[in-house]
Amino acid sequence: SEYTDLINGKTISRRINENLTYSDLYNSEDNPWSLLFETGYITLSGLYNENGETLLSLPNEEMKRLFIASSDSWFRESISKENLSDLFHAIWQDNPEKLSEQLSDYLFRTISYNDYSEAYYHAFLAGLFSSSEYTVKSNMESGNGRPDLLIMDMKRMRLAVFEFKIAKDISELEETTQNAIEQIKTNEYGEDLSYFKEIHRYAIVFVKKKAYATAI
């Protein structure tokens, strides 16, 4: 299979769609691979051809381990069946307490992998948020840097900016949160996207299966 080929160090050829929403995420067998590409699980290993396809591969050993731990069923079964209305209500209503609660609940029920690396949380959030009507951008340039995730509600012209970090334990939570907040402010994430009527900014710190969100 293609999963086996990637794990064995081979490349696969797929068409990448960089603007996925829930409505088309599973309409093509190429689209889940686009999500894996957007979140850094796989990387370009060749030039695009005339059909829009390119060679894809795993970038390093860490991604290989994460790729083995994750599976296609995680994206197709766990995420696609979720009702995310409470999650997005918390985001658009500037309710970090509810957002923390919702994300922690999804983490508890979804993640079983013991190596809590940043790449895994990145894929988790991108996959979760992509199961919606909104446009999700990963590591897109904004301000003076690249926030981890952007959620764009083009119908209501709302934008949510996310920067997240990992703390080893709860004793590091406050300092790690401040680091994320300073990164958002210093790099002026979202300032260049002022045509959105609403801009919501969040620093999210993960401590294993708990998420702690702070509204900026």
Legacy VTK file of the C-alpha trace (Angstrom):
# vtk DataFile Version 3.0
C-alpha trace
ASCII
DATASET POLYDATA
POINTS 216 float
0.000 0.000 0.000
1.011 3.661 -0.199
1.342 3.813 3.593
3.760 0.899 3.482
5.717 2.463 0.624
6.203 5.685 2.586
7.229 3.861 5.747
9.766 1.895 3.691
11.349 5.090 2.400
9.710 5.137 -1.029
7.802 7.963 -2.698
4.192 8.145 -3.853
2.604 10.327 -6.527
-0.417 12.400 -5.521
-2.237 15.617 -6.414
-2.094 18.224 -3.634
-5.011 20.537 -2.832
-3.885 23.356 -0.528
-7.403 24.752 0.109
-9.400 21.968 1.729
-12.689 22.317 3.580
-14.924 19.642 5.050
-17.173 19.632 1.994
-14.422 18.254 -0.225
-12.009 16.634 2.235
-13.160 13.097 1.431
-14.498 13.639 -2.087
-11.182 12.540 -3.535
-8.721 9.926 -2.359
-6.011 12.540 -2.896
-7.422 14.964 -0.312
-6.396 13.166 2.915
-2.858 13.180 1.516
-3.182 16.929 1.011
-4.029 17.271 4.703
-0.976 15.211 5.661
1.142 17.422 3.405
-0.282 20.649 4.874
0.460 19.499 8.430
4.032 18.404 7.679
3.611 14.633 7.879
4.799 14.255 4.293
6.861 16.521 2.085
7.464 17.229 -1.581
10.032 14.941 -3.141
9.728 16.083 -6.739
8.289 18.668 -9.094
4.631 18.927 -10.029
3.774 17.340 -13.379
1.190 18.469 -15.917
-1.552 16.611 -14.005
-0.833 18.526 -10.827
0.683 15.459 -9.154
4.013 15.342 -7.366
6.179 12.822 -5.573
5.668 12.752 -1.800
7.780 11.199 0.939
8.240 11.181 4.718
10.719 13.942 5.682
12.498 12.235 8.608
12.458 9.439 11.183
10.259 11.380 13.594
7.574 11.728 10.956
7.968 8.064 10.125
7.153 7.144 13.739
4.239 9.556 13.840
2.967 8.292 10.506
2.989 4.728 11.785
1.134 5.791 14.933
-1.487 7.688 12.963
-3.751 6.026 10.449
-6.205 6.832 7.726
-9.070 5.751 9.983
-8.130 8.493 12.482
-8.950 11.142 9.900
-11.890 9.354 8.306
-13.676 7.904 11.318
-12.743 9.894 14.405
-12.841 13.375 12.915
-15.507 13.192 10.214
-18.162 11.959 12.652
-17.699 14.698 15.215
-20.163 17.516 15.837
-17.868 20.510 16.105
-20.476 23.211 16.696
-19.522 23.705 20.375
-15.836 23.850 19.473
-16.260 26.551 16.855
-18.771 28.443 18.983
-16.064 28.703 21.642
-13.550 29.931 19.061
-15.774 32.630 17.564
-17.130 33.743 20.963
-13.672 34.218 22.543
-14.293 31.526 25.144
-10.870 30.007 25.935
-12.215 28.008 28.877
-14.742 26.206 26.693
-12.174 25.825 23.919
-9.741 24.213 26.374
-12.466 21.865 27.536
-13.465 20.882 24.011
-9.911 20.310 22.773
-8.997 18.312 25.867
-12.035 16.119 25.328
-11.042 15.392 21.719
-7.450 14.709 22.782
-8.544 12.292 25.481
-10.747 10.330 23.086
-8.498 10.457 20.024
-4.795 10.429 20.863
-3.288 7.227 22.171
0.284 7.851 21.092
2.712 8.389 23.965
5.239 10.586 22.159
3.482 13.935 22.484
5.453 15.871 19.872
4.488 19.208 18.353
3.998 17.651 14.915
1.372 15.299 16.295
-0.616 18.081 17.950
-0.315 20.119 14.750
-1.801 17.282 12.712
-4.475 16.733 15.345
-5.670 20.343 15.275
-5.428 20.718 11.501
-7.401 17.532 10.995
-9.994 18.509 13.572
-10.486 22.035 12.225
-10.560 20.817 8.614
-13.709 18.861 9.452
-15.729 22.039 9.000
-16.975 24.519 6.417
-13.970 26.762 7.029
-10.680 27.136 5.192
-7.715 25.953 7.277
-4.169 27.132 6.555
-1.117 25.580 8.181
2.090 27.601 8.670
0.898 30.305 6.288
2.836 33.569 6.331
1.090 36.255 8.387
2.537 39.395 9.892
6.249 38.819 10.440
6.137 35.055 10.716
4.102 31.885 10.347
1.383 31.115 12.913
0.734 27.417 13.369
-2.830 27.509 12.055
-5.298 29.969 10.554
-9.035 29.323 10.291
-10.830 31.490 7.754
-14.603 31.899 7.776
-15.036 33.482 4.364
-18.841 33.741 4.633
-18.796 35.884 7.773
-15.281 37.245 7.241
-13.912 35.920 10.532
-10.357 34.783 11.174
-8.913 32.690 14.002
-5.136 32.626 14.556
-3.505 29.841 16.567
-0.038 29.457 18.014
0.558 26.364 20.104
3.365 24.959 22.198
4.063 21.943 24.392
4.817 21.905 28.118
6.258 18.789 29.741
4.115 19.258 32.825
1.756 21.741 34.445
4.601 23.574 36.193
5.733 24.888 32.783
2.262 26.005 31.693
2.448 29.690 32.638
5.869 30.312 31.113
5.070 28.383 27.951
1.786 30.249 27.543
3.568 33.595 27.865
6.079 32.515 25.219
3.250 31.723 22.814
1.506 35.016 23.561
4.697 36.993 22.992
5.264 35.191 19.701
1.790 36.148 18.490
2.208 39.780 19.545
5.807 40.246 18.419
5.171 38.753 14.984
1.839 40.577 14.644
0.037 37.469 13.471
-3.112 38.373 11.564
-2.326 42.084 11.266
-1.868 41.777 7.503
-5.316 40.171 7.233
-7.226 43.143 8.603
-9.845 42.861 5.854
-11.479 40.220 8.076
-14.226 41.797 10.189
-13.270 39.709 13.230
-9.832 38.403 14.198
-9.522 35.985 17.124
-6.085 35.011 18.413
-5.295 32.056 20.675
-2.212 30.680 22.361
-2.700 26.978 23.086
-0.390 24.951 25.297
-0.616 21.159 25.338
0.313 19.161 28.412
-0.062 15.571 27.238
-3.828 15.063 26.779
-4.827 18.472 28.145
-5.142 21.674 26.137
-4.959 25.116 27.740
-6.168 27.977 25.528
-5.627 31.689 26.130
-7.368 34.389 24.098
-5.114 37.279 23.040
LINES 1 217
216 0 1 2 3 4 5 6 7 8 9 10 11 12 13 14 15 16 17 18 19 20 21 22 23 24 25 26 27 28 29 30 31 32 33 34 35 36 37 38 39 40 41 42 43 44 45 46 47 48 49 50 51 52 53 54 55 56 57 58 59 60 61 62 63 64 65 66 67 68 69 70 71 72 73 74 75 76 77 78 79 80 81 82 83 84 85 86 87 88 89 90 91 92 93 94 95 96 97 98 99 100 101 102 103 104 105 106 107 108 109 110 111 112 113 114 115 116 117 118 119 120 121 122 123 124 125 126 127 128 129 130 131 132 133 134 135 136 137 138 139 140 141 142 143 144 145 146 147 148 149 150 151 152 153 154 155 156 157 158 159 160 161 162 163 164 165 166 167 168 169 170 171 172 173 174 175 176 177 178 179 180 181 182 183 184 185 186 187 188 189 190 191 192 193 194 195 196 197 198 199 200 201 202 203 204 205 206 207 208 209 210 211 212 213 214 215
